[in-house]
Structure formats: C-alpha cells, structure tokens
Amino acid sequence: MPIATRVVSFVQPGPSGIVTAAIVFEPGNGASEAEANAIERAIGAGITAGRATIRVKRVPIGAIGALSGYRVAFVTAGLRSEHSTIAAAAAKSSVLTISSDPACVQSGRCVVGVTSAPKTQITINRAAARATNVRFGSAFLMLVKEI
C-alpha cells in the first residue's frame, strides 16, 4: 500500500493538503472486503504522499456514481465484472484509479496497477490515464511499465 499511495505524489499537477481517496468495494464480497480492510489498516488516519496527506473512505460499488469529490480511487479485488462501471465513473470525475488486479489495468479500466510478487511492479495504462485526464511526471514514467 505505501507504494500505491506514493504514486499519487507523481500526478501532475501534484495534489497538496488532504486528499480523500475512495476505496471501491463490494459489500459481501470476501476478497473485496478483505482488501478494503487492508487498505484502511495501511493508511490509518492518513499517509503522506509528497505534499498531500491521503485519507480513505469506503465507497460501495452500488454508489460508484459518487466518485465526484475524490481524486483517487483504490479498486479492490473481486470487482472484475464492475471494472467498466468503475472506469466510466472515474473518467467522468477525473479520478486516478489504482488496483492490485493486473486485469483492471490491462483492460484499460484502471490507470495504475501495483503488484508485489515476485517483485514490485507499477504498470500505467496510457489510454485509461488519458480517459481520466490523469498525467504523471516524465521522470516517474521512466520508472514504470506503460501499456
């Protein structure tokens, strides 16, 4: 999670102050709820990313239209059937989507994917970034995999 939150500090223009991030999850979905719990534990009362402090709030998939007001959304596991809906809401509100599910990024539904096994890798989907009007600094893009 610390790596995923650091990605926020490379967004151009960089956010500052309190940034509330949505944790998109599906109530009753074990994998989704477990990842939402893990994100909440990792971030706690807030985590610093550059000049911003990220705080999280759960957003059930049924309320995904409520992404306005968020700059970042963590897309939890177990939501593959909802990736299109999440991508549409993110594009409408210019929200950076971050997921641990590589399929979300590969399909162009999430902007950033972060995997940790066998090694940590950050993947950026250019088309998803354009659709959400999210831009990253060029130095950051040299360090990640772009698709």
Solvent accessible surface area in square Angstrom, and as a share of the most:
residue,aa,sasa,rsa
1,M,65,0.29
2,P,84,0.53
3,I,72,0.36
4,A,6,0.05
5,T,1,0.01
6,R,121,0.44
7,V,1,0.01
8,V,2,0.01
9,S,29,0.19
10,F,64,0.27
11,V,14,0.08
12,Q,81,0.36
13,P,98,0.62
14,G,32,0.31
15,P,8,0.05
16,S,66,0.43
17,G,43,0.41
18,I,100,0.51
19,V,10,0.05
20,T,52,0.30
21,A,0,0.00
22,A,0,0.00
23,I,0,0.00
24,V,0,0.00
25,F,18,0.08
26,E,58,0.26
27,P,75,0.47
28,G,74,0.71
29,N,35,0.18
30,G,56,0.54
31,A,55,0.43
32,S,0,0.00
33,E,58,0.26
34,A,59,0.46
35,E,35,0.16
36,A,0,0.00
37,N,61,0.31
38,A,43,0.33
39,I,3,0.02
40,E,61,0.27
41,R,178,0.65
42,A,50,0.39
43,I,4,0.02
44,G,47,0.45
45,A,94,0.73
46,G,30,0.29
47,I,40,0.20
48,T,94,0.55
49,A,1,0.01
50,G,45,0.43
51,R,177,0.65
52,A,1,0.00
53,T,37,0.22
54,I,0,0.00
55,R,112,0.41
56,V,31,0.18
57,K,121,0.51
58,R,67,0.24
59,V,7,0.04
60,P,50,0.32
61,I,22,0.11
62,G,79,0.76
63,A,42,0.33
64,I,15,0.08
65,G,67,0.65
66,A,56,0.43
67,L,1,0.00
68,S,78,0.50
69,G,81,0.78
70,Y,28,0.11
71,R,111,0.41
72,V,3,0.01
73,A,0,0.00
74,F,4,0.02
75,V,2,0.01
76,T,1,0.00
77,A,33,0.25
78,G,41,0.40
79,L,1,0.01
80,R,153,0.56
81,S,110,0.71
82,E,49,0.22
83,H,11,0.05
84,S,61,0.40
85,T,62,0.36
86,I,0,0.00
87,A,21,0.16
88,A,65,0.50
89,A,12,0.09
90,A,1,0.00
91,A,36,0.28
92,K,180,0.76
93,S,33,0.21
94,S,52,0.34
95,V,0,0.00
96,L,4,0.02
97,T,1,0.00
98,I,4,0.02
99,S,4,0.03
100,S,53,0.34
101,D,14,0.07
102,P,59,0.37
103,A,29,0.22
104,C,0,0.00
105,V,2,0.01
106,Q,128,0.57
107,S,65,0.42
108,G,21,0.20
109,R,97,0.35
110,C,0,0.00
111,V,0,0.00
112,V,0,0.00
113,G,4,0.04
114,V,22,0.13
115,T,43,0.25
116,S,87,0.56
117,A,84,0.65
118,P,143,0.90
119,K,140,0.59
120,T,67,0.39
121,Q,61,0.27
122,I,31,0.16
123,T,22,0.13
124,I,2,0.01
125,N,10,0.05
126,R,118,0.43
127,A,56,0.43
128,A,5,0.04
129,A,10,0.08
130,R,165,0.60
131,A,59,0.46
132,T,6,0.03
133,N,112,0.58
134,V,14,0.08
135,R,151,0.55
136,F,19,0.08
137,G,17,0.17
138,S,87,0.56
139,A,70,0.54
140,F,7,0.03
141,L,50,0.25
142,M,160,0.71
143,L,144,0.72
144,V,22,0.13
145,K,105,0.44
146,E,55,0.25
147,I,68,0.34
